[in-house]
Amino acid sequence: MIQISRINNKDALKTCKRYHYSRTIPCASIFYGIWENKKYLGLVGFGYGNSPVLGKKEGFKTGEICELVRIAMSGKQEKQTSYYVMSVIREFKRTNKNIVAIYSFCDIGKNHIGILYQACNFIYIDRRPAPHPMYKIRGKIIHAWSIKKSDKKIATVVPCHDKLLYAYPLCRTARKKLIKFKKNYPARS
């Protein structure tokens, strides 16, 4: 039996440090832990994205969309990861009535093309340029919005890769808006 419930940022960070390649969590996010037969499997997290204009091109207003920002699973689950992600999305939809679509980005630089999103029937929207540069300071990679002015002098700019943008409609109206922008799923080259 699967159980889904909100978890705090401290527990989410522990999970991401263990199971997610970034080993970080974005601030201002909501995390849902996933248990199966009382065994903790991981989390799915949502946030309001780094870009206040995310979704405007497709016709959404501020506050109507969110971003799926983390999926961190142990790999010990009994079913496909898509099953758990969709279970969390159903719970998220039930408790967040104002959100009509969920966006998510795939990092081409990490060799991700969105196979999981394709399995969940997300709509592939487009390839987008990385919005912010990354910096390397003392061996750590840091986002542009996290860097201190004093550190910029010793930082090295790290090339950023384009992102693939996917979206999942939570209602018919959102589906009608998103379907106009639908492109064929990208495939591994």
C-alpha positions in Angstrom: 0.0 0.0 0.0 1.3 3.4 -1.0 1.2 6.4 1.4 1.9 10.0 0.4 2.3 12.9 2.8 4.1 16.2 3.1 7.6 16.3 4.5 9.6 19.2 5.8 12.6 20.7 4.1 15.1 19.1 6.4 13.9 15.6 5.5 13.7 16.6 1.9 17.3 17.7 1.9 18.4 14.4 3.5 16.6 12.5 0.8 18.0 14.6 -2.1 21.5 14.4 -0.7 21.1 10.6 -0.8 19.1 10.0 -4.0 19.3 13.1 -6.3 22.3 14.0 -8.5 22.1 17.7 -7.5 22.2 16.9 -3.8 20.2 20.1 -3.1 16.7 21.3 -2.7 15.2 24.5 -4.1 13.9 27.0 -1.6 10.2 27.7 -1.4 9.2 24.2 -2.3 6.6 21.7 -1.2 7.8 18.1 -0.8 5.8 14.9 -0.6 7.3 11.8 0.8 6.4 8.4 -0.6 6.1 5.2 1.5 5.2 1.7 0.3 4.3 -0.8 3.0 5.7 1.6 5.6 9.1 1.7 3.8 10.3 5.2 2.7 11.0 5.3 -1.0 11.8 9.0 -1.7 10.1 12.2 -2.6 8.6 14.4 -5.3 8.8 18.2 -4.8 7.0 21.2 -6.3 7.9 24.9 -6.3 6.9 28.1 -8.0 9.9 28.1 -10.3 12.8 30.4 -10.8 11.1 32.3 -13.6 8.0 34.4 -12.8 7.1 34.3 -16.5 7.1 30.5 -16.7 3.8 29.5 -18.4 2.9 33.0 -19.7 3.8 32.0 -23.3 1.3 29.2 -23.1 -1.4 31.5 -21.7 -1.3 30.9 -17.9 -1.4 33.6 -15.3 0.9 33.9 -12.2 -0.3 31.5 -9.6 -1.9 29.0 -12.0 1.2 26.9 -12.6 4.0 25.4 -10.5 7.2 23.5 -11.3 8.0 19.9 -10.5 11.4 20.6 -9.0 12.6 17.3 -7.6 12.1 13.6 -8.0 14.4 11.7 -5.6 13.7 8.0 -5.3 15.7 5.2 -3.7 15.4 2.8 -6.6 13.9 0.2 -4.2 10.3 0.7 -5.2 8.1 -2.1 -6.5 6.6 -0.3 -9.4 7.9 2.1 -12.1 8.8 5.6 -10.9 6.1 7.1 -13.1 3.5 5.3 -10.9 4.7 7.1 -7.8 5.1 10.5 -9.5 1.6 10.4 -10.8 0.3 9.3 -7.4 1.9 12.4 -5.9 0.6 14.6 -8.7 -3.0 13.4 -7.9 -2.4 14.2 -4.2 -0.9 17.6 -5.1 -3.9 18.4 -7.4 -6.4 17.5 -4.6 -4.8 19.9 -2.2 -3.8 22.8 -4.6 -6.9 23.7 -6.5 -5.6 26.9 -7.9 -2.8 25.1 -9.9 -3.9 24.0 -13.3 -0.6 22.9 -14.9 2.7 21.5 -13.7 5.9 22.4 -15.6 9.2 20.6 -15.4 12.7 21.0 -16.9 15.1 18.3 -18.0 18.8 19.0 -17.9 20.4 18.0 -21.2 23.8 18.5 -19.6 23.0 15.6 -17.3 22.0 13.5 -20.3 18.3 13.7 -19.4 15.7 13.9 -22.1 12.6 13.4 -20.0 11.9 9.7 -20.3 10.0 9.8 -17.0 7.9 12.7 -18.1 7.1 10.9 -21.3 6.0 7.9 -19.3 3.7 10.1 -17.3 2.2 11.7 -20.4 3.6 15.2 -19.9 3.4 17.3 -23.0 6.8 18.2 -24.4 6.8 22.0 -25.1 10.2 23.1 -26.2 13.9 23.3 -25.8 14.8 26.4 -23.7 18.1 28.1 -23.1 19.4 27.9 -19.5 18.1 31.1 -17.9 21.1 31.8 -15.6 24.8 31.0 -15.7 26.4 28.8 -13.1 29.6 29.5 -11.2 32.3 27.3 -9.8 33.8 28.5 -6.5 36.2 26.4 -4.5 35.2 23.3 -6.4 31.4 23.8 -5.9 28.9 24.6 -8.6 26.6 27.5 -7.6 23.6 29.1 -9.4 23.8 32.7 -10.3 21.1 33.7 -7.8 23.1 32.1 -5.0 26.4 33.7 -5.5 27.7 36.5 -3.3 29.1 39.6 -4.9 32.4 39.1 -3.2 32.7 35.6 -4.6 32.2 36.7 -8.2 35.8 37.8 -8.3 37.1 34.2 -7.7 34.3 32.4 -9.5 34.6 30.7 -12.9 31.6 30.7 -15.2 30.5 27.2 -16.0 28.8 26.6 -19.3 25.1 25.9 -19.0 23.1 23.5 -21.1 19.7 24.0 -22.6 16.8 22.5 -20.8 13.8 20.6 -22.2 10.5 21.9 -21.0 7.6 19.6 -20.2 4.1 20.4 -18.8 1.3 18.4 -17.3 -2.2 19.8 -17.5 -4.4 19.3 -14.4 -7.7 20.3 -16.1 -9.2 20.4 -19.6 -8.7 24.1 -20.0 -5.0 23.8 -19.3 -4.8 20.8 -21.7 -6.3 22.9 -24.5 -3.7 25.6 -23.9 -0.8 23.3 -23.8 -1.7 21.0 -26.7 -1.2 24.0 -29.0 2.5 24.0 -28.1 3.0 20.2 -28.2 6.0 18.9 -30.0 7.2 15.3 -30.6 9.1 13.8 -27.7 12.8 14.2 -28.0 14.8 10.9 -28.4 18.3 10.0 -27.3 20.7 10.6 -30.1 
